[in-house]
Amino acid sequence: VQLVESGGGLVQAGGSLRLSCAASGFVFMIYDMGWYRQAPGKQRELVEQISSKNRTNYADSVKGRFSISRDTNKNTVSLQMNSLKPEDTAVYYCVAFRPLIPDSDYWGQGTQVTVSS
């Protein structure tokens, strides 16, 4: 199983970035997918997730600014991040999981997003 994130980097406040996650080694279409982030000294937190049926759930802090999407043909999940704020600075992780099935999650290695003020 592999989840490979890309698209992170340094951006000024107010700017945009698009993260992508390429998945392989499992049946992508039956897994829910999500993006989590972890800032220095803080716990990892959910950013946004999308179910196998394309239902989405997101953190209040990113409402109206971030948008998750998935492409079942390409086995990818993306996170479009607009109106970035310095507090969005974190390592962003892609995750695949089956709801209600313990230990079914797979994680990527993470990609750094830094937003300068």
N, C-alpha and C positions, 0 to 999 in steps of 0.2 A: 504494500500500500504506500502510495506517495501523494502528498499534498504539497505543491510547490507554489509559494506566493511570489508575486512580483509587483512592481509599481510603486514601492515606497520611495521616500526621498525627503528632501528639504524643500519647503514651500513657505511663502510669506502668508501671514494671516489674511484671510479673505480669498485665498487661492483654492485651487482644486487639485485633487489627485484621484487616480483610478487604480485600485488594487485588483489584481487578478489571482486566482488560485486554480492551478491545473491539477486535476485529480486522476489517479490511475490505481488499478489493482483491486477495485471493489465495484459493486454494482451501483454506480453513481445515482441512477434514477430513483432508487428506493431509499436513499439517505436524505435526511435533512442536512442543510449546510449552514454554516454561520461564520461570522467574524467576531472575534474577541480581541480585546486589547489590554495591555498591561503597561502602566506608566511606572517610572521608578518609585519604589517605596509604596506602591499601591497593589491591591489585589487585582487579579485578572477579572475583567468584566465583559459582559455581553455587549456587543455593539448592535448587531442586527443578524437575524437569521431568516432562512427561507425554507419552507417545508418541501417535501417531495411533490406536493400539490400546489406549490408556489404561494402559499400563505406566508406572510412576513410578520415579523415581530422585531421591534427595535427599542433601544434605550431612549428615554425621554430626552437625554442630552443631545441626541443626533437627529431628532425629529425635524423633518423639513429640510435637512441638509444632506443626509446620507441616503443612499438607495442601493439595495442589494438586488442582484439578478443572477439567474443561472441559465446555462445553456446545456441542455441534456445531450445535444448532438456532439458538442465539443468537450463535455465533461469539465466544464469550468464554472466557477462562481466569481462574480465581480462585486466590488463595492465602490460605487461612485461617491466621492466625498467632495462636497462643495462648501463654500463659506467656512473654510477651516479656521479653527481658533487655536491659540497656543495650548490650551488645555486638551486638545486632541492629540498632542504629542505622546506617542507610546509605540511599543512594538505591537503590531497587529498580526493576529494568528487566524488562520483558516482552520475550520473544524468540520468534520463530517460525523454524523451520529444518527442512531436509530432511536427515536423516542421510546421510552419505557423498557428499553433493552439495556441492562447494565453492561458496562465495559465495552460498549459498541463504538466508542468514539476514536477518531483518528485526528491527529493534529499536524499542522505544518510547522516549519521551523521558525516562522515569524519574519516580518519585514518591518523595518524601522520607518516611522513617519515622524518627522520633526517639523513643527510649525513655528516659525519665528514671528515675533511681534514687531 
